[in-house]
Amino acid sequence: MTDIEGSVVLVTGGSRGIGRALVQALYERGAKKVYATARDPKTVTHPDAVPLALEVSDPASVAAAAEQAQDVTILINNAGAAVNANFLDSPVEDIRREFETNFYGPLLVTRAFVPIIERNGGGHILNFHSVLSWVGLAGSYSASKAAFWSQTNSLRLDLKPRGIEVTGLHVGYVDTDMAAHVDGPKSTPESVAAQALDGIESGAFEVLADDLTRQVKAGLSAEGGALYPQLTAAV
């Protein structure tokens, strides 16, 4: 369990959507300081947040951010992209770009901040996944999030002896720009942010932030046709 009150938190992708909601919720719960990162720090609008330039897939940018945020005790890897490249038809570079942002990006950030968090007495890392971590319906996005889920599970084992807890958050559609094209039920960024912070404070291994995510997780042991009904449909 990790106390948010009095903590120093870095939120990647902190200028909009869930990231912006997280910054607000962190201050409401008593965080001492919140670094909100963005490619362009001028887009960070919270009056109390500390804007920080960061491109998660750029090692030099990650190193520069870590140098400026030496007091961090909680890291939230929220930044991500949705290329949704098709494995058969899309350029391979599009698939690589998805993994650079959704898998290697948070890995670079985590590797940079683990020594800082450890030096500051330990703390917490929260990684944002997706219900699509478990369902391959979005091509490269699903694959990158599945790989990120596995990364989180491995890091949890690696970091426990170093006094750093790790939580993975899975969620379906959220009412943000990324899901603007979706016509269906969506969680609010504020609801997801609240559940994410509850997970940090309770020391949860995983947070399942909506009914769809809970249903899919519960069905992972079923036959493939249960998750992919199109496989059993007549051709």
Buried (B, 14 or more C-beta within 10 A) or exposed (E): EBBBEEBBBBBBBBBBBBBBBBBBBBBEBEBBBBBBBBBEBEEBEBEEBBBBBBBBBBEEBBEBBBEBBEBBBBBBBBBBBBBBBEEEEBEEEBBBBBBBBBBBBBBBBBEBBBEBBBEBEBBBBBBBBBBBBBBBEBBBBBBBBBBBBEBBBEBBEEBEEEEBBBBBBBBBBBBBEBBEEEEEEBBEBBBBBBBBBBBBBEEBEBBBBBEBBBEBBEEEEEEEEEBEEEEEEEE
